[in-house]
């Protein structure tokens, strides 16, 4: 998915479930990112990081898709 914020706008991106990348930066379920001064946000589902530790990475691995919320802010 691509989101193009209008000039002067900001965004908050939150990964609710699964794993995703925002402009190439990996996020897993529960992560959020404040975004300013970007002309384009490229959001894509991603494989979760491999980890033997339980927690958000394990939760992301259990969900094969990414549910991502994008808030366009003034």
N, C-alpha and C positions, 0 to 999 in steps of 0.2 A: 504494500500500500504506500502511496506517496501523498503527503500532506504539504501544501505550499501555503505557509502563513503569509498574510498580508504584511506589508512593511510596517514596522513598529509593533507588531504583535508578538506574543510569546506563546509557549506551549508547555503543558505538563503531560508527560506520557507515563502511564502506569500499566505494568504487566500484571493482570489479575490471575491468570493461570498459564502454565507452560513456560516457554522461553522464546525470546525474540531478540532481534538486533535493531537498534535505532542508529541510523547512519553508521552502521558497522560495529557499534559498541554493544556487547552482549548484556542482556538483562534476563533475570529469571523471575518467577512468580513472586510478587511482593515488592519488586524493585520499581522505582520511579525515577524519572529524569526531568529536570527543569531545563527548558531549551529557550535560548534567546539568540538573536543575531544569526539565525539560520534561514536561508532562503528556501530550503527544501528538507523535509524529513522523509527518509526512506525507512519504512518499518517492515520487517520480514520475520516470519517464524524461523526458529532456529533449533538445532539440537541442543539440549541442555548440557551444561558442563559435566564431565565425568567426575564422579566423586563417590567415595565409599562412605562418606559422612551423611548421616540423616539430616534433613533440614530442607531448606527451600530448593536446593538443587535436586534432591531426591523427589520432592513434590513435583517439580517441573518435569522430571523424567517420567513420572507416572501419567502425565497428561500429554498426549501426542500433538496437540494444537496449541496455539497461543491466543488468549483473549487479552486484547490490548485496548485501553481507554486513552483517547487523545482529547485533551482539553485545550481549546484555543482561547487564549487569554489576552486581555487588553494590556 
